[in-house]
Each structure stands twice: as structure tokens, then as C-alpha cells.
Amino acid sequence: MKRPTASRWAFVLAAGAIVVYQLILPPVVGLADNGDFAKVIGRFNLHARYYKTYVFADTKYDFSPANHWAGPFLTSEIPLAQAAVWLHAAAGKTEEFDIRYIGVIHGALFLLALWLFHPLLEDQPRILRWMVYGLVLFFYCDVKYVAPLNSFYMDEAAYLFLLLTAAALLRVLRWHRMRDAILLLLCPLPLITSKTQHVLLGLWIAALLAIAAKALRPLRPRVWYAASALLAVAGALMIWKGQPAEYAPISLYGVTFTEILPHSKDVGRALADLGLDDSYRSWVGKGPFDSDSGLWNPSTRDPFLRRYSYVKLARFYLKRPAAAWRTLRHGLAEAANQHGFGNFDASTGYIGDAESHAFAGWSDLRRSFFHNGSALFFAFAAGCALLSWLLWLSRGNLPQGAAPAGVCLMAAAFTEMSLTTLCDALDTVRHAMLFLALFDMILIACAWLALRRALGWKGAPGA
């Protein structure tokens, strides 16, 4: 086995230093709980010592049987939290849990993805290699992506296994090694079972495994067909059992009554187009978690769900494209804010909602799209168009399966963008992380393909 190069160590150690600086060294950077942490840590009897949703990122948690809650939520984040609890126990700690233990688990998976990615470029021109390495560090070591590593959000499992899946896929397309193929078989499952909202992202990966099965050597195509089918079944089970039924309409309610209807010039007509009558006018402007929203009372919720669904929402968007465009723009404008949650513990002395500005260069640049969702959308569309063109120009010098992978990357990013904006209106800043991570992959792919053409470097087909 080839020994790791000095370049590989330098790349991963640089990323590790940035991650450790933010996650481990005081003042610790994290992401405030919006109330979702209990879905993961309740089964471990954990609860934050100082708890104020959205405002402070708690670093100290207490173990107590009184905190126990094994909620009806299934997520691959639970095994990662279990590993953090074991790490805490191995360190000889008993009563007090430090958020940095989950940061170590998440951070290790992030660095593993970078370790696996680095060798893909080792035989390429130095300027090209270090341009891509620099972009990866600048994008993915930004506080936008690093702060949530010190958290128990279910989206973190999706994000980390997305990175690992991408690295494994590129390695299989490039070298056709058995160990990489096994990794590619394993990583998409925890991605697809991280959270019901990310099932469709996982299904694009399942589709890619089926489409590119003949290129994913050394395993035979039938293995990849079976893996694709397994992921599809896991996705269906996740939608069915991943969360309690009463949580399913939260996003639907939120986007309808806090985003679409409040911005409608004719609320009555909009309600009719959505398949609702005027009795629902009193719900307009009320969030799904408001006590008077009607969503938590079975006598009002059940009739609402019988007459309204995502299918009717989709029909509304098709009938009213202007409303769909407005909703998309508003969601993207909010997503570009990048932060929106406190990054520090109350004990640090920072005010509530304080944001970390260390390693926030990419966040600050993208924040220029804040309140300008149209610009972010067209930037994304331009990135997809550029990637499509570059893939076409480079089709003779790319490994078999690279073009379908690029198409699935763009489709997955579009899906995440649509789900975050058109189908949800809650915590958009945080929920958009997967879309932005995929968008950043598109930008890196564009930069790599463009520079290799500018340098006149073709490499072997598959390089």
C-alpha cells in the first residue's frame, strides 16, 4: 500500500487545525439547539445545563434519568451520539457531558472524507491540485459547516455521509478498488436514514448506483442494482417510520400559512386554489408551533390533512408560478444569511445570538445574497449550466460514470433547494446547509474542469 504523501498530511492537518480551533479550543463554537436535540440525546438521559433555544450553543449537558425520552424518531445521528457518549465514558467522565465529544466524532468523519478525497488529485498539475485543495478548505472549513459539528442535529449525519459518499464514488470511478466499492455501498444508507427530509437526496444516489452500475467496478452491476433497490426500500421505510405522523404536516403547514398566504394579494382566492375554504383564514400568519395554530388539535388538524397535501401544494405552484417563484426567492434570500443561530455558550459572556466570525470568509461572501434570493438562484443556475457544458467538453477525458454523477449532483442540489424553500419555511438557514454543500461541490467541479482545460491537461480517461 502506498504511503501517504506529505501533501496529503499537510492538507488534512490544515483542515484539522481549523476544525480544532473552532470546535475544541475556547471559546467553543457550536450551533444553538432549536429544540431538536432531544430527539437524539433524550435516549441517553442528556439535557443542556443552560437551555435557551436558538440563542446559545450549550457546551455542558447533564446526565439524569429525569431527562430520558426515547422519542419516536429514527435517525443515523443516534449511533454517532452513542459513540460520543462512549468517548465521554472512556475519558473517565461521569456526570457532565461536553458537546465537544460529539464534535470529535463528527470532526473525525469530516477529516476522513478529506483524507479519502486528497489522493484523487495527486497526479495532476500542482497549480490545479492546490487550487482545488484551497477551495475545499475555504468552503468546507467555514464556520457555516464547522459550527454544526458541535451539535446533535440530524442533518449532520446527512452532511457527513454525503461527503463520504462523494469521496467513495470518485475513488471507485477512478481506481475500481474493492475497499472503495465497499465504502460506497455503506455510506449512502446512513445518509438516507438521517432524516426524512433528506430521503430524496439519498434516492438520487440510489438512482446513480443503478445508472452507473457498469462503471462501478470491481463489483458486478447486479450488486449495485441490489444496493440501489435497498436504498429505495430504506427511503420508503424512513418516510413511513422515521418520524411520528403528527410531525409530517409541520413543514406543509409552515410554508402554506407563514410564507404563501401572508404574501398573497388575494388570500381568499389563494385558499381556494390550495383546496381550502375561508375558515382557514384565521390560521394565516400563525406558525405551526403556535398554540392557536390548529395543527395540534386533532379536531382541526385531521380535517385539514384530509383535504390538503403536498400534491395540492404542487398543483398550486403549477397554477401560480409567480407564487412559486416568490416563495423560492424568499427561501433562498433567508438561506443566504448563513447563520441565524447562536454560536456560543452563555458562560462565555457573549450576548445571545452571537455569531462566530472566525473562518467565516465564505459565509460572509455568500451573505451578499441575503435578501436577494433571485441572485442566489441565478448563480446556482449558472453553476449548473457551466458544469453541464464543461462535462460535455471533457467527455472524452473523464472516467465512465462521471457524467451521470455530475447530472445526479445537480439534480440532488435542485431537489434540496426546492424542499428547503418551496416545501418548508422553518429554520431555512439551517435546513439549506445540504443544498449549499451540494452547490459548493458544483463550484469545485467547475473550477477543476475549467482549470484543467486552461492548462491543457487531459490525463488518461479516468484521471
C-alpha positions as CSV (number, residue, x, y, z in Angstrom):
1,M,0.0,0.0,0.0
2,K,1.3,3.4,-1.0
3,R,2.4,5.6,2.0
4,P,0.5,8.9,2.5
5,T,2.3,11.8,0.9
6,A,3.5,14.9,2.7
7,S,0.9,16.8,0.7
8,R,-1.9,14.6,2.0
9,W,-0.8,15.1,5.6
10,A,-0.5,18.8,5.1
11,F,-4.0,19.1,3.6
12,V,-5.7,17.1,6.3
13,L,-3.7,18.6,9.1
14,A,-4.5,22.1,7.9
15,A,-8.2,21.2,7.9
16,G,-7.8,19.6,11.3
17,A,-6.2,22.6,12.8
18,I,-9.1,24.9,11.5
19,V,-11.7,22.4,12.9
20,V,-9.9,22.0,16.2
21,Y,-9.6,25.8,16.6
22,Q,-13.3,26.2,16.2
23,L,-14.7,23.1,17.9
24,I,-12.3,22.4,20.7
25,L,-10.4,25.5,21.8
26,P,-12.2,28.0,24.0
27,P,-14.5,29.8,23.2
28,V,-16.0,26.7,21.8
29,V,-18.1,27.3,18.6
30,G,-21.3,25.3,18.1
31,L,-24.8,25.8,16.9
32,A,-27.8,26.5,19.2
33,D,-30.5,23.9,19.7
34,N,-33.8,24.7,18.2
35,G,-35.5,22.0,20.3
36,D,-34.5,19.1,18.1
37,F,-31.6,17.8,20.2
38,A,-33.9,15.9,22.5
39,K,-34.9,13.7,19.6
40,V,-31.4,12.3,19.6
41,I,-30.0,12.7,23.1
42,G,-33.1,12.1,25.1
43,R,-32.5,8.4,25.0
44,F,-29.1,9.0,26.6
45,N,-30.6,10.9,29.5
46,L,-28.9,14.1,28.4
47,H,-30.1,17.7,28.7
48,A,-28.4,21.0,28.4
49,R,-27.4,22.7,31.6
50,Y,-28.4,26.1,30.4
51,Y,-31.1,25.8,27.7
52,K,-32.3,28.6,25.6
53,T,-33.3,27.7,22.1
54,Y,-31.7,29.4,19.1
55,V,-29.9,31.9,21.4
56,F,-27.0,30.0,23.0
57,A,-25.0,26.9,21.9
58,D,-24.7,25.0,25.1
59,T,-21.5,23.1,25.8
60,K,-22.4,21.4,29.1
61,Y,-25.0,18.7,29.4
62,D,-26.1,16.7,32.4
63,F,-27.0,13.0,32.7
64,S,-30.2,12.3,34.6
65,P,-32.9,9.7,34.4
66,A,-35.4,12.6,34.6
67,N,-34.1,13.7,31.1
68,H,-34.9,10.3,29.5
69,W,-37.0,10.4,26.4
70,A,-36.8,7.7,23.7
71,G,-38.8,9.6,21.2
72,P,-40.3,8.0,18.0
73,F,-37.6,9.5,15.7
74,L,-35.3,7.3,13.7
75,T,-32.0,8.8,12.6
76,S,-28.4,7.7,11.9
77,E,-27.4,10.6,14.1
78,I,-28.3,8.4,17.1
79,P,-25.3,6.0,16.6
80,L,-23.0,8.9,16.3
81,A,-24.3,10.3,19.6
82,Q,-23.8,6.9,21.1
83,A,-20.2,7.0,20.0
84,A,-19.8,10.4,21.7
85,V,-21.3,9.1,24.9
86,W,-18.9,6.1,24.8
87,L,-16.0,8.5,24.2
88,H,-17.1,10.5,27.2
89,A,-17.1,7.4,29.3
90,A,-13.7,6.3,28.0
91,A,-12.3,9.6,29.1
92,G,-13.4,8.8,32.7
93,K,-16.2,11.3,32.8
94,T,-19.4,10.6,34.6
95,E,-21.9,13.3,35.3
96,E,-21.1,16.2,32.9
97,F,-21.1,15.7,29.2
98,D,-19.2,18.2,27.0
99,I,-20.5,19.0,23.5
100,R,-17.0,18.6,22.2
101,Y,-17.3,14.8,22.3
102,I,-19.8,14.8,19.5
103,G,-17.6,17.4,17.8
104,V,-14.8,14.9,17.9
105,I,-16.9,12.2,16.3
106,H,-18.4,14.5,13.6
107,G,-15.0,16.1,13.0
108,A,-13.3,12.8,12.6
109,L,-15.8,11.8,9.9
110,F,-15.3,15.1,8.1
111,L,-11.5,14.7,8.1
112,L,-11.8,11.1,6.9
113,A,-13.8,12.4,3.9
114,L,-10.9,14.9,3.1
115,W,-8.3,12.1,3.7
116,L,-10.1,10.0,1.1
117,F,-10.5,12.8,-1.3
118,H,-6.9,14.1,-1.5
119,P,-5.3,11.3,-3.5
120,L,-7.7,11.8,-6.4
121,L,-5.6,14.8,-7.5
122,E,-2.1,13.7,-6.6
123,D,-1.0,13.0,-10.2
124,Q,-2.3,16.3,-11.5
125,P,-0.5,19.6,-12.1
126,R,0.5,21.3,-8.8
127,I,-1.5,24.5,-9.5
128,L,-4.6,22.5,-10.2
129,R,-4.2,20.4,-7.1
130,W,-3.7,23.2,-4.7
131,M,-6.4,25.4,-6.3
132,V,-8.9,22.6,-5.6
133,Y,-7.5,21.8,-2.1
134,G,-7.7,25.5,-1.3
135,L,-11.3,25.7,-2.4
136,V,-12.2,22.7,-0.3
137,L,-10.6,24.2,2.8
138,F,-12.1,27.6,2.2
139,F,-15.6,26.3,1.6
140,Y,-16.0,23.3,4.0
141,C,-13.9,24.6,6.9
142,D,-16.0,27.7,7.0
143,V,-17.9,28.2,10.3
144,K,-21.2,27.6,8.3
145,Y,-20.2,23.9,8.1
146,V,-18.0,23.5,11.1
147,A,-20.2,25.0,13.8
148,P,-23.0,22.4,13.4
149,L,-20.4,19.6,14.0
150,N,-20.8,20.6,17.7
151,S,-24.4,19.8,17.7
152,F,-26.9,16.9,17.7
153,Y,-28.9,18.0,14.6
154,M,-29.9,15.0,12.5
155,D,-28.8,16.9,9.3
156,E,-25.2,16.4,10.4
157,A,-25.3,12.7,9.7
158,A,-26.7,13.5,6.2
159,Y,-24.0,16.1,5.6
160,L,-21.1,13.9,6.7
161,F,-22.2,10.8,4.9
162,L,-22.8,12.9,1.8
163,L,-19.2,13.9,1.8
164,L,-18.0,10.4,2.4
165,T,-20.3,9.0,-0.3
166,A,-18.9,11.6,-2.8
167,A,-15.3,10.7,-1.9
168,A,-16.0,7.0,-2.2
169,L,-17.8,7.4,-5.6
170,L,-14.9,9.4,-7.1
171,R,-12.4,6.8,-5.9
172,V,-14.4,3.9,-7.3
173,L,-14.7,5.7,-10.7
174,R,-11.0,6.4,-10.7
175,W,-9.4,3.2,-9.4
176,H,-12.0,0.5,-9.2
177,R,-10.7,-0.8,-5.9
178,M,-12.7,-3.2,-3.7
179,R,-12.3,-1.3,-0.5
180,D,-13.6,1.9,-2.1
181,A,-16.6,0.0,-3.5
182,I,-17.4,-1.4,-0.1
183,L,-17.3,2.1,1.3
184,L,-19.6,3.3,-1.4
185,L,-22.0,0.5,-0.5
186,L,-22.0,1.5,3.1
187,C,-22.1,5.3,3.2
188,P,-25.4,6.1,1.4
189,L,-27.5,4.2,3.9
190,P,-26.8,6.4,7.0
191,L,-27.3,9.4,4.7
192,I,-30.8,8.2,3.6
193,T,-31.7,7.3,7.2
194,S,-30.5,10.6,8.7
195,K,-33.8,12.5,8.4
196,T,-37.0,12.1,6.4
197,Q,-36.4,15.5,4.7
198,H,-33.2,14.0,3.0
199,V,-34.7,10.8,1.7
200,L,-35.0,12.3,-1.8
201,L,-31.3,13.2,-1.7
202,G,-30.5,9.6,-0.9
203,L,-32.7,8.4,-3.7
204,W,-30.7,10.4,-6.3
205,I,-27.7,8.4,-5.1
206,A,-29.6,5.2,-5.4
207,A,-30.5,6.2,-9.0
208,L,-26.9,6.9,-9.7
209,L,-25.8,3.5,-8.5
210,A,-28.2,1.9,-10.9
211,I,-27.4,4.1,-13.8
212,A,-23.6,3.9,-13.5
213,A,-23.6,0.2,-12.3
214,K,-21.4,-0.9,-15.2
215,A,-18.8,1.7,-14.4
216,L,-18.6,0.9,-10.6
217,R,-16.1,-1.9,-10.9
218,P,-14.8,-4.2,-9.4
219,L,-18.3,-5.2,-8.1
220,R,-20.7,-6.6,-10.7
221,P,-23.7,-4.5,-11.8
222,R,-26.2,-6.7,-10.1
223,V,-24.6,-5.8,-6.7
224,W,-25.2,-2.1,-7.4
225,Y,-28.7,-2.8,-8.6
226,A,-29.4,-4.5,-5.4
227,A,-27.8,-1.7,-3.4
228,S,-30.0,0.8,-5.3
229,A,-33.1,-1.2,-4.5
230,L,-32.1,-1.5,-0.8
231,L,-31.7,2.3,-0.6
232,A,-35.1,2.9,-2.2
233,V,-36.7,0.5,0.4
234,A,-34.8,2.2,3.2
235,G,-36.1,5.5,2.0
236,A,-39.6,4.3,1.9
237,L,-39.3,2.9,5.4
238,M,-37.8,6.1,6.6
239,I,-40.7,8.2,5.2
240,W,-43.1,5.7,6.8
241,K,-41.5,5.2,10.3
242,G,-38.8,7.9,10.6
243,Q,-40.9,10.3,12.5
244,P,-44.4,10.3,14.1
245,A,-47.3,11.0,11.9
246,E,-48.2,14.3,13.6
247,Y,-44.9,15.8,12.5
248,A,-45.4,15.2,8.8
249,P,-47.7,18.2,8.2
250,I,-45.4,20.7,10.1
251,S,-43.5,21.8,7.0
252,L,-46.6,21.7,4.8
253,Y,-48.4,23.9,7.3
254,G,-45.5,26.3,7.7
255,V,-44.9,27.0,4.1
256,T,-48.6,27.5,3.4
257,F,-49.6,29.7,6.3
258,T,-46.4,31.6,7.1
259,E,-45.0,32.0,3.6
260,I,-47.5,31.6,0.8
261,L,-50.7,33.1,2.2
262,P,-49.2,36.1,4.1
263,H,-47.7,37.3,0.8
264,S,-50.8,36.6,-1.3
265,K,-52.7,39.7,-2.6
266,D,-56.0,37.7,-2.6
267,V,-56.0,35.4,0.4
268,G,-59.4,34.0,-0.3
269,R,-58.6,33.1,-3.9
270,A,-55.3,31.6,-2.8
271,L,-57.0,29.4,-0.2
272,A,-59.4,28.2,-2.9
273,D,-56.6,27.4,-5.2
274,L,-55.0,25.4,-2.4
275,G,-58.2,23.4,-1.9
276,L,-59.0,25.2,1.4
277,D,-62.0,27.2,2.4
278,D,-62.2,30.6,4.0
279,S,-62.4,29.1,7.5
280,Y,-58.6,28.7,7.4
281,R,-58.1,32.4,7.0
282,S,-57.6,32.7,10.8
283,W,-54.6,30.4,10.5
284,V,-52.7,32.8,8.2
285,G,-49.5,34.1,9.8
286,K,-49.5,31.6,12.6
287,G,-46.6,29.3,12.9
288,P,-47.1,25.5,13.2
289,F,-45.9,25.6,16.8
290,D,-48.1,28.4,17.9
291,S,-50.7,27.2,20.5
292,D,-53.6,28.6,18.4
293,S,-52.4,27.3,15.0
294,G,-54.9,24.5,14.9
295,L,-52.3,21.9,13.9
296,W,-52.0,20.3,17.3
297,N,-55.7,19.9,17.9
298,P,-56.9,16.6,16.3
299,S,-60.4,18.1,15.7
300,T,-58.9,20.8,13.4
301,R,-55.7,19.0,12.2
302,D,-57.4,15.9,10.9
303,P,-59.9,17.7,8.6
304,F,-57.0,19.9,7.4
305,L,-54.9,16.8,6.4
306,R,-57.8,15.1,4.7
307,R,-58.3,18.0,2.3
308,Y,-54.7,19.3,1.9
309,S,-51.4,17.6,0.9
310,Y,-48.1,18.2,-0.9
311,V,-49.8,17.1,-4.1
312,K,-52.3,20.1,-3.8
313,L,-49.4,22.4,-3.0
314,A,-47.6,21.2,-6.1
315,R,-50.7,21.9,-8.2
316,F,-50.9,25.3,-6.6
317,Y,-47.4,26.1,-7.7
318,L,-48.1,24.9,-11.2
319,K,-51.2,27.0,-11.4
320,R,-49.5,30.0,-9.9
321,P,-45.8,30.1,-11.0
322,A,-45.5,33.7,-9.7
323,A,-46.3,32.5,-6.2
324,A,-43.8,29.6,-6.6
325,W,-41.1,32.0,-7.7
326,R,-41.8,34.4,-4.8
327,T,-41.7,31.5,-2.3
328,L,-38.4,30.2,-3.8
329,R,-36.9,33.7,-3.8
330,H,-37.8,34.3,-0.2
331,G,-36.5,31.0,1.0
332,L,-33.1,31.5,-0.8
333,A,-32.8,35.0,0.5
334,E,-33.1,33.6,4.0
335,A,-30.8,30.7,3.3
336,A,-28.0,33.1,2.2
337,N,-27.9,34.6,5.7
338,Q,-25.7,31.7,6.7
339,H,-26.1,32.0,10.4
340,G,-29.2,32.8,12.4
341,F,-28.4,30.7,15.4
342,G,-26.2,31.5,18.3
343,N,-22.7,30.0,18.2
344,F,-21.5,30.4,21.8
345,D,-22.3,29.1,25.3
346,A,-23.9,31.6,27.7
347,S,-20.9,31.1,30.0
348,T,-18.5,32.7,27.5
349,G,-20.0,36.2,28.1
350,Y,-21.1,36.6,24.5
351,I,-24.6,38.1,24.0
352,G,-27.4,35.9,22.8
353,D,-27.4,35.0,19.1
354,A,-23.7,36.0,18.9
355,E,-22.1,34.6,15.7
356,S,-18.5,33.4,15.2
357,H,-16.6,35.4,12.7
358,A,-13.5,33.1,12.7
359,F,-13.1,31.3,9.3
360,A,-16.3,32.9,8.0
361,G,-14.9,34.2,4.7
362,W,-17.1,32.1,2.5
363,S,-20.1,32.7,4.7
364,D,-19.6,36.4,4.5
365,L,-19.2,36.4,0.7
366,R,-22.3,34.3,0.3
367,R,-24.2,36.6,2.7
368,S,-24.2,39.2,-0.1
369,F,-27.2,37.2,-1.4
370,F,-29.1,37.8,1.8
371,H,-32.4,39.4,0.9
372,N,-31.6,38.7,-2.8
373,G,-32.8,35.2,-3.4
374,S,-33.1,35.8,-7.1
375,A,-29.4,36.4,-7.4
376,L,-28.6,33.2,-5.5
377,F,-31.0,31.2,-7.7
378,F,-29.4,32.5,-10.9
379,A,-25.9,31.9,-9.5
380,F,-26.9,28.3,-8.9
381,A,-28.5,28.0,-12.3
382,A,-25.3,29.4,-13.9
383,G,-23.2,27.0,-11.9
384,C,-25.3,24.1,-13.2
385,A,-25.1,25.3,-16.8
386,L,-21.3,25.8,-16.6
387,L,-20.9,22.3,-15.1
388,S,-23.0,20.8,-17.8
389,W,-21.0,22.5,-20.5
390,L,-17.7,21.5,-19.0
391,L,-18.7,17.9,-18.6
392,W,-19.7,17.8,-22.3
393,L,-16.4,19.4,-23.4
394,S,-14.4,16.9,-21.2
395,R,-16.5,13.8,-22.0
396,G,-13.6,12.1,-23.7
397,N,-11.2,12.5,-20.8
398,L,-13.4,11.6,-17.8
399,P,-14.0,8.2,-16.3
400,Q,-17.1,6.3,-17.4
401,G,-19.9,7.3,-15.0
402,A,-18.6,10.8,-14.4
403,A,-21.3,12.5,-16.5
404,P,-24.2,10.7,-14.8
405,A,-22.6,11.6,-11.4
406,G,-22.5,15.2,-12.4
407,V,-26.1,15.2,-13.5
408,C,-27.2,13.5,-10.2
409,L,-25.2,16.1,-8.3
410,M,-27.1,18.9,-9.9
411,A,-30.4,17.1,-9.6
412,A,-29.8,16.5,-5.9
413,A,-28.8,20.1,-5.3
414,F,-32.0,21.3,-7.1
415,T,-34.1,18.8,-5.0
416,E,-32.6,20.1,-1.7
417,M,-33.1,23.7,-2.8
418,S,-36.8,23.0,-3.7
419,L,-37.5,21.1,-0.5
420,T,-35.9,23.8,1.6
421,T,-37.8,26.7,0.0
422,L,-41.0,25.5,-1.7
423,C,-41.9,22.8,0.8
424,D,-40.7,24.3,4.1
425,A,-40.5,27.7,5.8
426,L,-38.9,26.8,9.1
427,D,-35.3,27.2,10.1
428,T,-34.4,27.9,6.5
429,V,-30.9,29.0,7.3
430,R,-30.0,25.6,8.8
431,H,-32.1,23.4,6.5
432,A,-30.4,24.9,3.4
433,M,-27.0,23.6,4.5
434,L,-27.3,20.4,2.4
435,F,-28.3,22.5,-0.7
436,L,-25.3,24.9,-0.2
437,A,-22.9,22.0,0.4
438,L,-24.0,20.4,-2.9
439,F,-23.8,23.8,-4.6
440,D,-20.2,24.1,-3.4
441,M,-19.4,20.7,-4.9
442,I,-20.7,22.0,-8.2
443,L,-18.5,25.1,-7.9
444,I,-15.4,23.0,-7.1
445,A,-16.2,20.6,-10.0
446,C,-16.5,23.6,-12.3
447,A,-13.2,25.1,-11.1
448,W,-11.4,21.8,-11.6
449,L,-12.7,21.1,-15.1
450,A,-12.1,24.7,-16.2
451,L,-8.6,24.9,-14.9
452,R,-7.6,21.5,-16.4
453,R,-8.8,22.7,-19.8
454,A,-7.0,26.0,-19.4
455,L,-3.7,24.2,-18.5
456,G,-4.2,21.8,-21.4
457,W,-4.0,18.9,-19.1
458,K,-6.1,15.9,-20.1
459,G,-4.7,12.9,-18.3
460,A,-5.8,9.5,-19.1
461,P,-9.5,8.8,-19.5
462,G,-10.4,8.1,-15.9
463,A,-7.9,10.6,-14.4
